[in-house]
């Protein structure tokens, strides 16, 4: 069955540098690369979720072009710190982006985004760090800060975060019905998950 674009959102509580002179031109270049994502982040930074790279249940990318560094952490069995520019998404309507060092100590430099998606593209509904609340009333940080330290605020089934009311079939259905993506077929299990999710959201 080919998926039809729908606008569902998963009820998840998704996403001061020191003074001194740079040591060299190389240091300047490094600083510039880590702030690139921060300076240019807008609705156009977020597109079809499946154009990112799948890692387990998530999709990841890097707005600074350093996908290998992001994947090294995302695929690690022991965790690690994501590089600046990393994007992590479980569902199309929420995202986390790792900003430049010093952005927010409280969120380990992650910025959280609640997104409105349609076939026409993406709109940012809310964004920020400690005070971002999604459309379902969930505070992003309150969920993600429960992740064990080695996971850099990224939640998963075994990272220490509270469980979410979505099973894998529901999550895959949400990912596959991103209206910004080409049509994808849903398995029977995913179709049932989508029906259950629709009922859950009323």
C-alpha positions in Angstrom: 0.0 0.0 0.0 1.3 3.4 -0.9 1.2 5.9 1.9 -1.0 9.0 1.7 0.5 12.2 3.2 -1.0 12.8 6.6 -0.2 15.4 9.2 0.4 13.5 12.4 2.7 14.4 15.2 4.1 12.0 17.7 3.6 13.0 21.4 7.3 13.1 22.2 9.1 15.6 24.3 11.6 15.7 21.6 15.4 18.9 21.0 29.7 31.3 26.8 32.7 30.7 25.1 35.8 31.9 27.1 37.7 35.0 26.1 41.1 34.8 24.3 42.8 35.0 21.0 42.6 32.1 18.6 45.9 30.3 18.3 46.1 30.3 14.5 44.2 30.6 11.3 43.5 26.9 11.6 41.7 27.6 14.9 39.7 30.3 13.2 38.6 27.8 10.5 37.6 25.3 13.2 35.6 27.8 15.0 33.9 28.9 11.8 32.9 25.3 10.9 31.4 24.6 14.3 29.2 27.8 14.2 28.0 27.2 10.6 24.9 25.3 11.6 24.1 27.8 14.4 24.2 30.8 12.1 22.2 29.3 9.3 19.5 27.3 11.0 16.0 27.9 9.6 13.0 26.0 8.4 14.9 25.1 5.2 17.4 23.1 7.4 14.8 20.4 7.8 13.4 18.3 5.0 12.3 14.8 4.3 13.3 12.7 7.3 14.4 9.7 5.1 16.9 11.8 3.3 18.9 11.7 6.6 20.9 8.5 7.5 19.0 5.8 9.4 20.7 4.5 12.6 18.4 2.1 14.5 15.1 3.8 15.0 16.5 7.3 14.4 17.6 9.4 11.4 20.7 11.5 11.8 22.6 14.1 9.7 25.1 16.9 10.1 24.4 20.4 8.9 28.1 21.2 8.8 28.8 18.3 6.4 30.6 16.1 9.1 28.3 13.1 8.8 31.0 10.6 9.6 31.6 12.2 13.0 27.9 12.2 13.7 27.6 8.5 12.7 30.6 7.5 14.8 28.7 8.6 17.9 25.2 7.5 16.8 26.5 4.0 16.0 28.7 3.7 19.1 27.8 1.0 21.7 29.3 3.2 24.4 28.0 6.6 23.5 29.9 9.8 23.0 29.5 13.5 22.4 27.9 14.5 19.1 29.8 17.1 17.0 28.3 20.5 16.2 25.8 20.5 13.4 24.5 17.0 14.2 20.7 16.5 13.6 18.8 13.7 15.3 15.2 12.9 14.5 12.9 10.1 15.6 9.8 11.5 14.0 9.4 14.2 11.3 7.8 16.8 13.5 10.6 17.1 16.1 14.3 17.5 15.8 17.4 18.1 17.9 20.4 20.0 16.5 23.8 20.1 18.2 24.9 23.7 18.3 28.3 25.3 18.7 30.0 24.9 22.1 28.7 27.4 24.6 25.2 27.5 23.2 23.5 26.0 26.3 25.3 24.2 29.1 22.0 23.0 30.4 21.1 21.1 27.2 24.7 20.2 26.4 24.5 22.6 23.4 21.5 20.9 21.9 18.7 23.0 20.4 15.2 21.5 20.3 12.7 22.1 17.5 8.9 21.5 17.2 8.1 21.4 13.4 5.0 21.8 11.3 5.3 19.7 8.1 3.4 19.6 4.9 4.0 18.8 1.2 5.0 22.4 0.8 7.8 22.1 3.3 8.6 22.9 7.0 7.7 25.6 9.4 9.4 25.9 12.9 6.7 26.2 15.5 9.0 26.5 18.5 12.8 26.3 19.1 15.3 26.8 21.9 16.8 24.9 24.8 15.6 24.5 28.3 12.1 26.0 27.9 10.9 24.4 24.6 7.5 22.7 25.0 6.0 20.8 22.1 2.4 21.1 21.0 1.4 18.2 23.3 2.7 20.1 26.4 5.9 18.1 26.8 9.1 19.8 27.8 11.9 18.5 25.6 14.7 18.8 28.1 12.8 17.2 30.9 12.6 14.1 28.8 16.1 14.0 27.3 18.0 15.0 30.5 17.0 11.6 31.9 19.3 9.9 29.4 22.5 8.4 31.0 25.5 10.8 30.6 27.3 8.8 28.0 24.4 9.2 25.5 24.6 13.0 25.2 20.9 13.6 25.9 19.8 11.1 23.2 16.9 8.9 24.3 16.4 5.3 23.3 14.8 2.3 24.8 17.8 1.5 27.0 19.3 5.0 27.6 17.5 5.8 30.8 14.7 8.0 29.5 11.0 7.5 30.3 9.2 5.2 27.8 7.1 6.9 25.1 3.6 5.7 24.1 4.7 4.7 20.6 5.8 1.3 19.4 8.2 0.7 16.6 5.4 0.2 14.0 3.9 3.6 14.9 7.3 5.2 14.6 8.1 3.7 11.2 4.6 4.7 10.0 5.2 8.3 11.0 8.6 8.3 9.3 7.2 6.8 6.1 4.3 9.2 6.0 6.4 12.4 6.1 4.5 14.5 3.5 7.8 16.0 2.3 9.1 12.6 1.2 8.3 10.5 -1.9 5.5 8.0 -1.2 6.5 4.9 0.6 4.7 1.6 1.1 3.5 0.7 4.6 3.6 -2.9 5.8 0.4 -4.3 7.3 1.9 -3.9 10.8 2.7 -0.2 10.0 -0.8 0.4 8.7 -2.2 -1.0 12.0 0.3 1.2 13.9 -0.9 4.2 12.0 -4.5 3.5 12.8 -3.6 3.0 16.5 -1.7 6.3 16.5 -4.6 8.1 14.9 -6.9 6.7 17.6 -4.4 7.7 20.3 -4.3 11.3 19.0 -8.0 11.5 18.8 
